[in-house]
């Protein structure tokens, strides 16, 4: 079973290929480097998670309270 959106992806990628094949009058092979696409998507996901987690972590980490009571100056 194809993943959701697979048909739409095939249509959006396939239409220019079909148009080019029609213009040149020959079959046109379409090569999609899925490993590169998956790597870019994974990197974007990692950056998005880091961009949301790091500021939250920094604002919520425990910082000992400082008190000036009893400090000789």
CORZIZI-V206689 format. One record per helix or strand of 3 or more residues. SS is the DSSP state (hx for helix, st for strand). FROM is the first residue (numbers start at 1). LEN is the number of residues. Records with the same first field share a line. If there is no record, write none. Layout:
# CORZIZI-V206689
SS=FROM-LEN + FROM-LEN
This chain:
# CORZIZI-V206689
hx=6-19 + 34-27
